[in-house]
Structures are given as C-alpha cells and as structure tokens.
Amino acid sequence: MEGKKYSFTVLKDIGKLSSDGILIYDLKSDAVAYCNKTLAVILGMSRKKILESSYDVLRSRLKDDDEFLQNTLGALKARCKITNVELRVKAKKEKYIAVDAYWLKKAGVIVSLIKDVTNAKEHTNYLSEFGARKDTILDMVAHNLSGPLNMTTNLLNIVDQQTHGMHFKRIENHTRLIRENTQQCIEVINSFLREEHLASKDTFVETNRYDAIAKIRIIIEHFKEFTHDKALKLVSEANDLFVSGDDVKFFQIVHNLISNAVKFTPSKGTITVTVTERESAFSVSVNDTGIGIPEHLQPYIFKKSTPAARDGLRGEKSIGMGLYVVKKLVELMKGRLLFQSTENKGSTFTFELPKN
C-alpha cells in the first residue's frame, strides 16, 4: 500500500523529520497508506504492522469507548477536520495522544497528525490533583480555624459581660485587642475563600478527556483524611467514566458540594456521592444526612452573597458564595444543577453534565 501514489510527497518528507506521528488512511481500501517512524513509537507497534493494519487493528490500540470514537469520526465527516482530540493508547504505561485529522474527500483519505502528550497530560493531572488536595486542606483549615476563632469571640463576649462596670481597664484593653486580632483572622480566611470562589467562575472552560469517577475518588479520599467523624462513600455501577470537559472545574464543583455536606452534617452522619451514566450525559449527586435547608431559605441558596448563608455546625463562617459559584461553573460546562432538601433530614445536590 505504501507504494500507491498520492500527492503527499512533501508531507512524507516532513514525516521523516517530524517528532509527531503522521498517518494517512485510505478510506476506499480501508488500509493505512503511509505512516512515519514516530507514529510506530507512539503506538508501540512496528511500522510494518501499522502499514498492514485496518481500522479495527488501529482501534484495538485505543482505550477510549466506541461511542466517543464514533462521535469523533462523525465530527470529522461533518466538518472535514477535527483538532486536538485527546485519545488514550494501550501500552505498558498508558499514553495520551492529541490528534488533528483532515478528511480529503477528493483523494479519499484521512490525514492525521498525532502528538504524544503523555507528559503534559500527567503534569496537568498532577496540578489538578494537587489543587484538589490544596483546596481540601485549605477548606479544612479554614473550617477548623473558624470554629475556635468564633468560640474565642463568644468567650470574649462573656468576659466583657462579667467585667462590665467593674472598671478593669487593663482587662478590657486586653480583650479588645484579642477581639480585634480574632476578627482580623476571620476576615483573612473569608477574604481568601471569597477570592478563590470568584476567580474560578471567570476562567475559560478547557476541554479534555478525564475519568470523572477517578477524580471523585481523589476528592473523597482527601476529605476522609480530615473528616474522621463522618462516613463518606462513593456509589457507582462503573469503575471508570471517561468524559470530555473541564476537569479542573469538575473538581471544584464536586469539592464545593462535598465541603458543604461535611460542614452541615453532624458527627456520625453520612455523605454519599452517586454517579449515574446516561447515553449522552452523566450526573453526580451529593447526599448528606445533615441539618437540611429551611424551606424559606431555599429560593435564595444560589444567589450571590445569599441571605441563606449559615454558619457550619462547628461555627464555620459562610462567605455566601459557594453554591452561587457551583451553579455558575455547572452552567459554564453546559450542565444543570438541582437540589432537594428537608430540614433536619438532609440535602441532595445533583448536577448533570454532557459526556462529550
């Protein structure tokens, strides 16, 4: 097949020099017309074997599901080109590739430029997981600090009441300084969390392939490290769920919902995260056995600086931004967010996102 003449001489010359893989596929004969040595290295196959391969053989080297691949081919046929499509290659160590493909109708071939992006993908995954761990730690630190700091404020109120009128000027001066320092610490925490929330909703949506269930597992495990008095569990029929979207924003959505559930669930309570897959979409539900949301506050929970903001069970101060930002992030990713809640029984927040 390699000897068959196409007007791709220049492309083949580039293929000899390129650090990216090049594949020319002949649709009429259902066979590979040309590939370079770099592609053989990326796919972990000999160049000779690739040149003898049909679509099914090449398909067997990919780990992505048939539905995603068929949708990708459909997009290629509709637009005659696709760019930066991320796929996974089966190998001893899983590889990630980014594909630009062009359907040249007159020649009856598909030309694909294939880049090995494994290192970049692993770096992105590391940053995403590191960010989730950072957010979880900061969230727990903020919650754990808010409780003692608010308790300090309450104790100061008691001291003020008991010493009022006794003219203990030195004590009054000390309590005033303690109160000011305590309030400053609380403001620092709230300001930091407010800025983190607001910044996230204004960043652009990046699209890549990620395992939604693996991301959720990471978040739950991080929360378990700091939440020993509550049960956190994941319920899913599938072991993995690969979807296309912004995995960093997905992390933020799930993290914020679980964080809220932890904050408003008493000791020995349960937080359950359920993943449900549909044909073209998937949903994630975060259910808790916490204090629930009073009916009169429910219309306001997604408002910016909402009047529905409440302190956590350990005195954690709310900045009134969490659910507002979660809703904005879900909408940015073309999804929808719903909730059900009964006071003193718990809440369930469910968001649905498209798979592709």
C-alpha positions in Angstrom: 0.0 0.0 0.0 2.9 2.4 0.7 3.8 2.4 -3.0 0.4 3.7 -4.1 0.9 7.3 -5.3 -0.8 10.2 -3.7 0.3 13.9 -3.9 1.7 13.7 -0.4 5.4 13.8 -1.2 6.0 16.9 0.9 4.0 15.5 3.8 6.0 12.3 3.7 9.3 14.2 3.7 8.0 16.1 6.7 7.1 12.8 8.3 10.7 11.7 8.2 11.8 14.8 10.2 8.8 15.3 12.4 8.7 14.5 16.1 4.9 14.0 15.7 3.3 10.9 14.2 1.8 11.1 10.7 -0.9 8.7 9.5 -2.5 8.7 6.0 -5.5 6.3 5.9 -7.1 5.2 2.6 -10.9 5.0 3.1 -11.5 3.2 -0.2 -9.2 0.3 0.6 -9.7 0.5 4.4 -5.9 0.4 4.9 -3.0 2.6 6.0 -1.3 4.3 3.0 1.5 5.9 5.0 2.9 6.3 8.5 6.2 7.6 9.8 8.5 6.1 12.3 7.4 8.4 15.1 3.9 7.0 14.9 5.2 3.5 15.4 7.0 4.6 18.6 3.8 6.4 19.9 1.5 3.4 19.2 4.1 0.8 20.3 3.8 -1.1 17.0 6.2 -1.8 14.2 5.8 0.5 11.2 5.3 -2.6 9.0 2.4 -3.8 11.2 0.8 -0.4 11.1 1.0 -0.3 7.2 -0.7 -3.7 7.2 -3.5 -2.6 9.6 -7.1 -2.0 9.1 -9.3 0.4 11.1 -10.1 -2.4 13.6 -6.5 -3.1 14.3 -5.7 0.5 14.9 -8.9 0.7 17.1 -7.6 -2.1 19.3 -4.7 0.1 20.3 -7.0 2.7 21.8 -8.6 2.6 25.2 -11.4 5.0 24.5 -15.0 3.8 24.2 -16.7 3.1 20.8 -19.3 5.8 21.4 -16.7 8.5 21.8 -14.7 7.3 18.7 -17.9 7.1 16.6 -18.8 10.7 17.6 -15.3 11.8 16.7 -15.5 10.2 13.3 -18.9 11.7 12.8 -17.5 15.2 13.6 -14.6 14.6 11.1 -17.1 13.7 8.3 -19.3 16.6 9.1 -16.5 19.3 9.2 -13.8 17.5 7.2 -11.4 18.3 10.1 -11.0 17.8 13.9 -8.3 19.3 16.1 -6.7 18.5 19.4 -8.8 15.4 20.1 -7.4 13.5 23.0 -7.2 9.7 23.0 -5.6 7.1 25.2 -3.2 4.4 23.8 -2.9 1.0 25.3 0.7 0.3 26.4 2.6 -0.9 29.4 2.2 2.6 30.7 -0.9 4.3 29.4 -0.2 7.1 26.8 -2.2 10.1 25.8 -2.2 11.4 22.3 -3.7 14.6 20.7 -4.9 14.2 17.1 -5.6 16.7 14.4 -7.3 14.9 11.4 -8.3 16.1 8.0 -10.6 14.3 5.6 -9.5 15.0 2.0 -12.6 13.9 0.1 -11.2 14.1 -3.4 -8.3 11.9 -2.5 -10.5 9.6 -0.4 -8.0 9.7 2.5 -7.8 10.9 6.1 -4.5 12.6 7.1 -3.8 12.6 10.9 -1.1 14.4 12.8 -0.6 12.7 16.1 1.3 14.2 19.1 2.3 12.3 22.2 1.0 14.5 25.1 1.6 12.0 27.9 4.0 14.1 29.8 1.8 17.2 29.5 -1.3 15.3 30.5 0.4 13.8 33.5 1.6 17.2 34.5 -2.0 18.6 34.2 -3.4 15.7 36.2 -0.8 16.3 38.9 -1.7 20.0 39.1 -5.4 19.2 39.1 -5.0 16.6 41.9 -2.6 18.8 43.8 -5.1 21.7 43.5 -7.8 19.5 44.8 -5.7 18.4 47.8 -4.7 22.0 48.4 -8.3 23.1 48.3 -9.4 20.3 50.7 -6.6 21.2 53.1 -7.3 24.9 53.0 -11.0 24.2 53.3 -10.5 22.1 56.4 -8.0 24.5 57.9 -10.5 27.4 57.3 -13.3 25.4 58.8 -11.2 24.2 61.8 -9.9 27.7 62.4 -13.3 29.4 62.1 -14.8 27.3 64.9 -12.1 28.1 67.6 -11.9 31.7 66.5 -15.6 32.2 66.8 -15.5 30.4 70.1 -12.8 32.9 71.2 -15.2 35.8 70.2 -18.0 34.2 72.2 -15.8 33.8 75.3 -14.7 37.4 75.0 -18.3 38.4 75.0 -18.8 36.5 78.2 -15.7 38.1 79.8 -17.0 41.6 78.7 -20.3 40.9 80.3 -18.8 39.7 83.6 -16.3 42.5 83.9 -18.6 45.3 82.7 -18.9 48.0 85.3 -16.1 46.6 87.4 -13.6 49.1 85.8 -11.0 46.6 84.9 -9.5 48.8 82.3 -6.4 46.6 81.7 -8.6 43.5 81.2 -10.9 45.5 78.9 -7.9 46.7 76.8 -6.6 43.1 76.5 -10.0 41.7 75.5 -10.4 44.5 72.9 -7.0 43.6 71.3 -7.8 39.9 71.3 -11.2 40.6 69.7 -9.6 42.7 67.0 -7.0 40.1 66.2 -9.6 37.3 66.2 -11.8 39.3 63.8 -8.9 40.0 61.6 -8.1 36.3 61.3 -11.7 35.5 60.4 -11.7 38.2 57.7 -8.4 36.9 56.3 -10.0 33.4 56.0 -13.2 34.7 54.5 -11.4 37.0 52.1 -9.2 34.2 50.8 -12.1 31.8 50.3 -14.2 34.6 48.6 -11.4 35.3 46.1 -10.9 31.6 45.4 -14.6 31.2 44.6 -15.0 34.3 42.5 -11.8 33.7 40.4 -12.9 30.2 39.4 -16.2 31.2 37.7 -14.5 33.7 35.3 -11.8 31.4 33.9 -12.4 29.9 30.4 -13.6 26.3 30.0 -10.9 23.9 28.8 -12.0 20.6 27.1 -10.0 17.4 27.6 -10.7 13.7 28.4 -10.8 12.7 32.0 -12.1 9.9 34.3 -14.9 11.6 36.3 -15.1 8.7 38.8 -11.3 8.7 39.4 -11.5 12.5 40.1 -14.3 12.0 42.6 -12.4 9.2 44.4 -9.4 11.5 44.9 -11.6 14.2 46.4 -13.4 11.8 48.8 -10.0 10.3 49.9 -8.7 13.8 50.7 -11.8 14.6 52.7 -11.5 11.3 54.6 -8.0 12.4 55.8 -9.6 15.3 57.7 -13.1 14.1 58.4 -12.9 11.1 60.8 -16.3 11.5 62.5 -18.4 11.2 59.3 -18.8 8.4 56.7 -18.0 9.4 53.1 -18.8 6.9 50.3 -18.9 6.7 46.5 -21.7 4.7 44.7 -21.2 3.9 41.0 -22.1 0.9 38.8 -19.0 1.6 36.7 -15.3 1.6 37.8 -14.5 4.5 35.4 -16.3 7.1 33.3 -14.3 8.9 30.7 -15.9 12.2 29.6 -14.9 15.3 27.7 -14.9 18.6 29.7 -13.0 20.8 32.1 -11.7 18.5 34.8 -10.5 21.4 37.0 -13.9 22.9 37.1 -15.4 19.5 37.7 -13.1 19.1 40.7 -14.2 22.5 42.0 -17.9 21.6 41.7 -17.6 18.2 43.4 -15.3 19.6 46.1 -17.6 22.5 47.0 -20.6 20.3 47.2 -18.9 17.7 49.4 -17.4 20.5 51.5 -20.9 21.9 52.2 -22.2 18.5 53.0 -19.4 18.0 55.5 -20.0 21.4 57.1 -23.7 20.8 57.7 -23.6 17.1 58.6 -23.3 16.2 62.3 -20.9 13.7 63.8 -21.7 10.1 62.7 -23.6 11.3 59.7 -23.1 10.1 56.1 -22.3 11.8 52.9 -22.9 9.7 49.7 -21.7 10.6 46.3 -23.6 8.8 43.5 -22.6 8.7 39.8 -25.1 7.8 37.2 -24.3 7.4 33.5 -26.7 8.0 30.7 -26.4 7.8 26.9 -25.1 11.3 26.3 -24.8 12.7 29.8 -23.9 11.8 33.4 -24.9 13.1 36.8 -23.3 13.3 40.2 -25.4 13.5 43.4 -24.1 14.5 46.8 -26.4 13.4 49.5 -26.0 14.1 53.2 -27.8 13.3 56.4 -27.3 16.8 57.8 -29.4 19.6 59.1 -31.0 20.4 55.7 -32.1 23.8 54.4 -35.2 25.5 55.8 -37.9 25.9 53.2 -37.9 29.7 53.5 -34.2 29.9 52.6 -34.3 27.5 49.6 -35.2 30.1 46.9 -32.0 32.1 47.8 -29.3 29.4 48.1 -27.8 30.1 44.6 -27.8 33.9 45.0 -24.6 35.8 45.1 -23.9 36.9 48.7 -27.0 35.0 49.6 -29.1 35.7 52.7 -29.4 31.9 53.0 -25.7 31.7 54.2 -25.4 30.0 57.5 -22.6 29.1 59.9 -21.5 25.5 59.9 -22.1 23.1 62.8 -18.7 23.9 64.2 -19.1 27.6 63.9 -17.6 27.8 60.4 -18.5 31.2 58.9 -20.1 31.2 55.5 -19.0 33.7 52.8 -22.3 33.2 50.9 -20.5 32.3 47.6 -20.1 28.5 47.4 -23.3 27.4 45.8 -23.5 30.6 43.7 -20.2 29.7 42.1 -21.0 26.0 41.8 -24.1 26.9 39.8 -22.1 29.2 37.5 -19.5 26.5 36.9 -22.1 23.9 36.1 -23.8 26.3 33.6 -20.4 27.2 32.0 -20.0 23.5 31.3 -23.5 23.3 29.7 -25.0 21.4 32.6 -27.7 21.9 35.2 -27.8 21.8 39.0 -30.8 20.7 41.1 -31.3 20.1 44.8 -33.8 18.6 47.3 -33.7 19.3 51.0 -35.7 18.7 54.1 -34.9 20.5 57.3 -33.3 18.2 59.9 -33.2 15.3 57.4 -30.5 16.3 54.9 -29.9 17.6 51.4 -29.2 16.2 48.0 -27.4 18.3 45.3 -27.3 16.8 41.8 -25.6 18.2 38.7 -25.8 16.8 35.2 -23.1 17.4 32.5 -22.8 16.2 28.9 -20.3 13.4 28.3 -18.9 15.0 25.2 
